[in-house]
């Protein structure tokens, strides 16, 4: 429970946020060709113009670090250094970006056309742009955008080009290279490509890390990568991946740069291009390989309306200030800096903390559209809800969310019912309003296969859920407190806290909780509930107030799919996976188990079918040592501690499942 | 500032007798301290509240031009027309905003001496001169850290030595020995320290005796067969050099503070001289040391040039900063005076060939050096200067705001010097460097002697500053320099310093495995309530930055009390334990109680 910083309550509604400007507005009123060929003179780090991309590669290949690793590998394998060097040249050719202004201009033209048809508005906080412009001149900059669509990095480069800022180099997955011409064009607009997994490949790691570090040290261009590692299919933030974050911090740890500015960027979509793709992917329909023809097919998307996009550039965070007093950099002093050393534990913890901090900062400036509120109400009221009731509830939720500090983009001067109606019509792929009853879209069922029907329905539910998910980070702390108050059945603060920290541990991969901040999270949750008059906090007790009941039951319903889903997974593990289950089979086995329960009516929420939820649950159980991984015959097998899993299931099910089920098992 | 080398010499006590000192030590409060100093009436010649000789200082004359007074230096009596503009531009200072020092010490500010009557009686019997005059005591109460000079100018001392003694030149230092036999004495050390090594611990209840070694200043013998000299440790650097020169020799040890620092002080702080590339640092120069400690005398039994007799006991002595005893005699290597000396300089160079001395200055310091150009007498010279400037900036395309300069000193026989010089210039040319002449070279070295005088000038106009140093492996030099300078600038901003600071550095010593880097840091403190506190916070942040970038705690200034808190991290727990047990054995009663290092 010990934590470094005590939570000091701050009214979240006082948070100051910048205003937005629509960058498409000018595009609609002036020539795109002129725009693409306009004079582009971004400000530069230290005023030094960046070197050629080829020189950059040369520097990397000749760097002490790479030469050292090549020598070492040569000694280990007996291969001649020249051959390994050639291998290195190939890897680097495959990896490196090759920024060409002509291609950027081409993209600027094409994207202008595309964005204008796809989106109503692309709104950017210009003050953030100004802060970024200053940061770029002072120190190397790392851009950390949220990742919910392929559009993210195109959009970001587009915005930076529009505002005459240096274009970033972007860490992209190798799968893009599969798209023949487009892959090469992305390369020429600043993308560099990383293999998805290269765990043991020392040469690859050396080249990759040196490549990124060289660009950073030289201030070649802002470096952009996605902390979450991949697009979030659920539109919840993912727990940060630390590989690249470690790499961009190392030059600071080693004193090679004075400071590094980390810039969290929040990109919020009113409607996500890939919404249905994601839903099917989560349900186990394999992800279509990125291909140029696939992209062309996506052209039919172009006739649809995807609402507005908000791009919010957060305050640049100085890595140096973050590190001040937290870590000692002297661990780098005893070994020449080009020789890789394993950093001590406090460095690892520090990087991990920063990863979480940055994701939290992204969340903070995510813009919440009215539709997110509508979807949150709707998904609790399936199969249908009266439009007036929906509107009323949406307003209630808006006020609650705003008082909890949510950044809601609610249009002024338009009646509430119009706002809700236009949200519904924008999301015609998910929801429809027939005669005042709002329901999910149901396609005509051509087969009588129940399982098939279930999956169709579940896909729509997951699409709807992906919008509700966008507001969960606002509510998760107070909600877990509220659920604890409700479930513990006692008003004792300690008991409530211990249930809260149990939930927090179990959901550690589902939601973003900064490691080691259990107490702060609890206090923040309590503070917000108290502010909403839902609870009263006494010295040793927490009491639910009259007004609190509505909030608590709302939160219970909101998080029910997760509570229920995790119970199903525990049941699966204790009933069907006692002998262990291989990691590869886990998802499909859980899915099968869940389908059975859903069809029988024992489980209500389709969200348990989401592979994301299933994987998050397993990751948390592994972290809590309730499951563990072993290697058997070349396969990774998950072993289960049955008693522990049962106890998790029971604890999760307090009050939620009828008491007799628990008794029956005894 | 400047200085380079605190000298910390210590008086000693024959320790075997200490146990018998029952009659003097009913409790701790009767003890005393000893400081050491170099000449009897030092303060007659030197400033009491600033650096160096009383007759030498920078002033702004009636025309508002900078001038250096006195006759001692090449620069003395000259007008420096560029200095004022540089000063005003660099610091945002103005001649209108003055902060003059007080003209004399307020004697009531000085704490009354704690004297021990028994001790005084015995001292009188030995006929060793002593004093408890305020001027003598205050003069030995400080080194040349910024806060110490500031305290002299307008502040207060919490604790100063209670008396000063001048043990004189008896053969084998019998006087000191016998002195120590009867009494125990605490030493702090004196002179040019920039590590707070001379600061008296404010909570010290015992009598503090400052032991001034200035009377132990003879060369006892010169051995021309082995090229060594045996010298009493109180001798001042410039006297040692002058006396040896008479016989045609030199030590070649030239720390920046050599006008004022002593041989014993060099030993006690592990000093380094600018020509160490040819002659070596103090640890390379010393053949034999005699130190008197509370346990007795420590010395080696022969003058062998090197020995394998376990850990070298000299290394307990060198760098002990007056915590173990008093260095009384040293045998030091000597060399014939070089036949030929030549200064040189290279602009924009990167090299790895070592002349006698090389210093690589950054651009800020290059400009600083130019601000010290004296007024030229003839139109012809000024025309030539203009031509040179034109050649470098316009023809060669060097940007005066990016230029940096390496100053060089070659020494040896003529042929070798010329050969060496050519070698260095060839390397310089390879990296786009340009020989910039002897004049630039000499001016570079001049800066090191006058910088401390300049600080006094700055302090008259709201500008305070200091220098500090470190040593660092080659591959980290550039990163360390940039990060430390930038850290200083950032810390100044964060702490409300209104004007951008001067934050500059130079490489002053080169080694095979790394270099010594010297930083100058100064700022205009108008508008700041407690400038010394702000200064200390920034210096301490800069030191942290140095350590984080792989630099050492100190190259030659020593630890003193200023850098004590980092010593554990610097030498590990076991290292501290080793030093503690040596101290515990050698000086169990903490007679040399200056509290440096540990």
Contacts between the chains, C-beta under 8 A, distances in Angstrom:
chain1	res1	chain2	res2	distance
A	254	B	479	7.9
A	255	B	476	6.6
A	255	B	479	4.7
A	255	B	480	6.6
A	255	B	483	5.6
A	255	B	548	6.5
A	255	B	549	3.9
A	255	B	550	6.7
A	256	B	479	5.5
A	258	B	482	6.4
A	258	B	483	5.0
A	258	B	486	4.7
A	258	B	487	7.4
A	328	B	548	7.3
A	329	B	548	4.1
A	329	B	549	7.7
A	330	B	547	6.1
A	330	B	548	6.0
A	330	B	550	7.6
A	330	B	569	7.4
A	332	B	550	6.9
A	333	B	550	4.2
A	336	B	475	6.8
A	337	B	475	6.7
A	337	B	476	7.5
